[in-house]
């Protein structure tokens, strides 16, 4: 990758790693659906302003908006809601590690729903190793019986699965700019989440302090709007395979913020599970194996 691609990659990992930290702060005063609603709504408004600044038109094709709607469900509404709710029962540090399983789900789904991304033996081994890491991570909570902590962990895995489906569905978005796609997706998400938050959460009863409010704004502007811009730039510069590297780096940022600032405790088995998950992701990525092959031939 170019030096510019590496800078974007590192920046994106910090932005997405920081989302778990901001969610922890926002949950002090806001309820889950309200956080998700504000996240997508503020991000959609910011991207709309950026669209106007760049002179790009908002599409009028109803079929395209139908694709945006499904993309919003799979890539925003379901995973964002599951992650925020999950973090009411587990720490952001653990959530970030479990969220790193997204490529494990994506590889399996791609095998069944695409024609050109089939499983090979190394990918299959990587998936099995990765899920082994998940089992190791969940041992402390499962040892005490199935409880809310276990449900919180499963919620994050559900979010990762939803992201995997979003990656497959997103292949339908062709012929429109990355900025338009991001705005369309977030606009549809906002239309759905606004009534949900109003009915379920009664957001006007919240009395947030400046820390919680700032966390929500940062989550929307940096962890969503700006992150999507960098995401699509990196996709164009380095391709989908190199984007997998973000998965390795996001938990690093989340752990530094969660453990370092919020003083979150993390079980040794969570760190062991993270290591095993990363080993599985490395097998799926294939670059380390290719390096060993080249070294063996040299």
Steps between C-alpha positions, in 0.01 A plus 500: 500500500604861448598725791174691454300177528682410822424842650130460413502144639645607833267801520198280428601247765523781757161642398323163515688388808389819671131425439495243782650760734245765400213254543613428856492873577167556325330215688538691825212732404346364180306180425611267216248588226548872565875463459456314170243752377720800578802325353343437159299823490788736577727305262239517221462877541878544496538291184210685333681828566820350358310381191373852438847641555642264236211570263381137484130436441278286719372207288130472415497137387252317726666164431831642623332633814364149559858373496601780738217398735614137526861613531399731783328214682796265462788743541359755747173427679549135598874503582502843667202405718645163593840648585358779716264262681781246537718765663240544773611154621864471389789744471590681180836322500338155484245625246776623268674162509180308424418748223829398337329173403322681214736356235432148634131542419575684176716216367228240564223716353710586193549128433124444477383830349776594253651323203861619534577486875492130588650341807835326470666284763692790655191719526303213650777434751509872580125502566523198731795649690323836528183350643716301739625835629140615550428189710807572713391862550151398613618241752495729809136600447384155391664345807251696712205386289331675210442857620472860380875517445472201267210668319709815466779301337255328266358840406843613379537177301158570350624845398805342336271263309289794384812681377587185305161505325544872433826429319319260267204732443728799442625345176172625347614860542667572169508814291456742790771671703608376839378824659153463347484137613596590856249786516217291352562219746513732802197701383289183483631392838400837646145476363456163673681573826334835575150359568649194674694719743203731557263212576728264693746726683323832568825687421369840617508375858879471482707759685850441361813670627752648260714182502216272382379755246851553363545123477185464285609783269851351469350157434290645217751738341826309546399136550235504226500790250877556478574128538283413200682757285836347595359148458399554139824683424699204631281259306587687179870529584580159647209267425278283715777257602713772658195632683516181709803650676267748672348207688834430668551860610155604628523299829842654567353851511193383693715321759730800546202730557292256703771368728713813508231766552186321618696254714312204351606161631566234239518128576821318396286258295370798302856587401572136416181481296596820318838349410331185364246707303784704349676176405185391318474835322866472397429161342202646313703801386771269364785749486697343785468156336621647169797653682594159642466344155731761347749456784497124448577540130781746559 
